[in-house]
């Protein structure tokens, strides 16, 4: 087994354990057992649970927030980007269903760490708001604060995944295949909903 393969096994195992137990409940021995290695080898790659957690957290964060910024900075109207933003988020979260619970739990546990990572990623709320304001001035969208648009949009993407056990039971009688179809259909229904909210004239 190569060093790269071993590290990947450790990260995959740690991700599973952190999702099940959280940072405080996870144990290095459990992670080693999950990875199929001994504890000494685990410590060789990651000296502490904190170091291992930080690697997982950075990976989890890197799958979500930077993607939004990449798309948002591309040329073109904001409304044209909504489809790509929603599509990308649903794709990422659908392939990594642990992310919503993982990130929400750790944001509440250690918000300062999350704030630091956001700032280091280059996300500037002032720039986001200026970009939105230009769209408003051009008459493309209704006035809205960045602090409303992005939490609303991300929340509507994440919640069906985070609340799957509840929603799947209530609305689909526990049928996982039907719920998978529903999640896929949300690529269109959610983008349509967001665009209508941004462009429909309030009465």
C-alpha positions as CSV (number, residue, x, y, z in Angstrom):
1,X,0.0,0.0,0.0
2,X,1.4,3.4,-1.0
3,X,1.7,6.4,1.3
4,X,-0.9,8.2,-0.8
5,X,-3.3,5.3,-0.6
6,X,-2.9,4.9,3.1
7,X,-3.5,8.6,3.7
8,X,-6.7,8.5,1.6
9,X,-7.9,5.5,3.5
10,X,-7.3,7.4,6.8
11,X,-9.2,10.5,5.5
12,X,-12.1,8.4,4.3
13,X,-12.3,6.6,7.6
14,X,-12.0,9.8,9.6
15,X,-14.7,11.4,7.6
16,X,-17.1,8.6,8.3
17,X,-16.3,8.6,12.0
18,X,-16.5,12.4,12.4
19,X,-19.9,12.4,10.7
20,X,-21.1,9.7,13.1
21,X,-19.6,11.0,16.3
22,X,-18.6,14.6,15.7
23,X,-15.2,16.0,16.7
24,X,-15.7,15.5,20.4
25,X,-17.0,12.0,20.2
26,X,-14.5,10.6,17.6
27,X,-11.6,8.5,18.9
28,X,-8.3,7.9,17.1
29,X,-8.6,4.1,17.8
30,X,-12.0,4.0,16.1
31,X,-10.6,5.9,13.1
32,X,-7.7,3.4,12.9
33,X,-10.1,0.5,13.1
34,X,-12.3,2.0,10.3
35,X,-9.2,2.5,8.1
36,X,-8.0,-1.1,8.8
37,X,-4.6,0.1,10.2
38,X,-3.0,0.2,13.6
39,X,-3.1,3.3,15.8
40,X,0.7,3.9,15.5
41,X,0.5,4.2,11.7
42,X,-2.4,6.6,12.1
43,X,-0.4,8.8,14.4
44,X,2.5,8.6,11.8
45,X,0.3,10.3,9.3
46,X,-1.7,12.6,11.6
47,X,-0.2,13.4,15.0
48,X,-3.5,14.3,16.6
49,X,-7.2,14.1,16.2
50,X,-7.2,17.9,15.7
51,X,-4.8,17.7,12.8
52,X,-6.9,15.0,11.2
53,X,-10.1,16.9,11.7
54,X,-8.6,20.1,10.2
55,X,-7.7,18.1,7.1
56,X,-11.2,16.8,6.8
57,X,-12.7,20.2,7.5
58,X,-10.6,21.9,4.9
59,X,-11.6,19.2,2.3
60,X,-15.3,19.6,3.2
61,X,-15.2,23.3,3.0
62,X,-13.2,23.2,-0.2
63,X,-16.0,21.3,-1.9
64,X,-18.6,23.9,-1.2
65,X,-18.0,27.6,-0.7
66,X,-15.1,28.2,-3.2
67,X,-17.3,26.7,-6.0
68,X,-19.9,29.5,-5.5
69,X,-17.2,32.2,-5.7
70,X,-15.7,30.6,-8.8
71,X,-19.0,30.7,-10.7
72,X,-20.0,34.0,-9.2
73,X,-16.9,35.7,-10.6
74,X,-17.5,34.5,-14.1
75,X,-18.6,37.0,-16.7
76,X,-22.4,37.3,-17.4
77,X,-25.6,38.1,-15.7
78,X,-26.3,36.8,-12.2
79,X,-29.5,35.1,-13.3
80,X,-27.6,33.0,-15.8
81,X,-25.3,31.8,-13.0
82,X,-28.0,30.6,-10.7
83,X,-28.5,27.4,-12.7
84,X,-24.8,26.5,-12.4
85,X,-24.5,27.4,-8.7
86,X,-27.5,25.3,-7.8
87,X,-26.4,22.4,-10.1
88,X,-22.9,22.4,-8.7
89,X,-24.0,22.4,-5.1
90,X,-26.5,19.6,-5.6
91,X,-23.8,17.6,-7.4
92,X,-21.2,18.1,-4.6
93,X,-23.6,17.4,-1.7
94,X,-25.3,14.5,-3.5
95,X,-21.9,12.9,-3.8
96,X,-20.9,13.8,-0.2
97,X,-24.1,13.5,1.8
98,X,-22.2,13.9,5.1
99,X,-21.3,17.5,4.3
100,X,-24.4,19.4,5.6
101,X,-24.5,17.8,9.0
102,X,-20.7,17.9,9.2
103,X,-20.3,21.6,8.4
104,X,-23.4,22.8,10.4
105,X,-22.2,20.9,13.4
106,X,-18.7,22.2,13.3
107,X,-19.7,25.8,12.5
108,X,-21.7,25.7,15.7
109,X,-18.9,24.0,17.6
110,X,-16.1,26.4,16.5
111,X,-17.4,29.3,14.4
112,X,-14.1,31.2,14.6
113,X,-12.3,28.4,12.6
114,X,-15.0,28.7,9.9
115,X,-14.7,32.5,9.8
116,X,-10.9,32.2,9.4
117,X,-11.2,29.7,6.5
118,X,-13.8,31.9,4.7
119,X,-11.5,35.0,5.0
120,X,-8.5,33.0,3.8
121,X,-10.5,31.8,0.8
122,X,-10.9,35.4,-0.4
123,X,-14.6,35.7,0.0
124,X,-15.4,39.4,0.4
125,X,-19.0,40.2,1.3
126,X,-18.6,43.8,0.2
127,X,-17.6,42.7,-3.3
128,X,-20.6,40.3,-3.4
129,X,-22.9,43.1,-2.5
130,X,-21.4,45.5,-5.1
131,X,-21.9,42.8,-7.8
132,X,-25.5,42.4,-6.8
133,X,-26.1,46.1,-6.7
134,X,-24.9,46.4,-10.3
135,X,-27.5,43.8,-11.3
136,X,-30.2,45.8,-9.5
137,X,-29.2,49.1,-11.1
138,X,-29.3,47.4,-14.5
139,X,-32.9,46.3,-13.8
140,X,-32.0,42.6,-13.9
141,X,-33.1,41.7,-10.4
142,X,-34.9,43.0,-7.4
143,X,-33.0,44.7,-4.6
144,X,-31.6,42.1,-2.2
145,X,-28.8,41.9,0.4
146,X,-25.9,39.4,-0.1
147,X,-26.6,38.4,3.4
148,X,-30.1,37.3,2.3
149,X,-29.4,35.9,-1.1
150,X,-26.6,33.5,-0.3
151,X,-27.9,32.0,2.9
152,X,-31.3,31.5,1.3
153,X,-29.8,29.9,-1.8
154,X,-27.4,27.6,0.0
155,X,-29.9,26.7,2.7
156,X,-32.5,25.6,0.1
157,X,-29.9,23.4,-1.5
158,X,-28.6,21.9,1.7
159,X,-31.8,21.4,3.7
160,X,-33.3,18.5,1.6
161,X,-30.1,16.6,2.2
162,X,-29.6,17.5,5.8
163,X,-33.3,16.7,6.6
164,X,-33.5,13.6,4.4
165,X,-34.6,11.1,7.1
166,X,-37.5,13.4,8.0
167,X,-38.6,14.6,4.5
168,X,-38.2,11.2,2.9
169,X,-40.6,9.7,5.5
170,X,-43.1,12.5,5.5
171,X,-43.4,13.2,1.8
172,X,-42.3,9.9,0.2
173,X,-43.3,7.2,2.7
174,X,-39.7,6.3,3.2
175,X,-39.1,5.5,-0.4
176,X,-35.4,6.3,-1.0
177,X,-35.6,5.9,-4.8
178,X,-38.5,8.4,-5.0
179,X,-36.5,10.8,-2.8
180,X,-33.5,10.5,-5.1
181,X,-35.7,11.5,-8.1
182,X,-37.0,14.4,-6.1
183,X,-33.5,15.6,-5.3
184,X,-32.5,15.4,-8.9
185,X,-35.7,17.4,-10.0
186,X,-34.7,20.1,-7.5
187,X,-32.0,21.2,-9.9
188,X,-34.8,22.7,-12.0
189,X,-37.5,23.5,-9.5
190,X,-35.1,25.3,-7.2
191,X,-33.4,27.4,-9.9
192,X,-36.9,28.4,-11.1
193,X,-38.0,29.4,-7.6
194,X,-34.9,31.5,-6.9
195,X,-35.1,33.3,-10.3
196,X,-38.8,34.1,-9.7
197,X,-37.9,35.5,-6.3
198,X,-35.2,37.7,-7.7
199,X,-37.3,39.0,-10.6
200,X,-40.9,39.0,-9.7
201,X,-42.2,42.5,-8.8
202,X,-43.4,42.5,-5.2
203,X,-47.0,43.7,-4.8
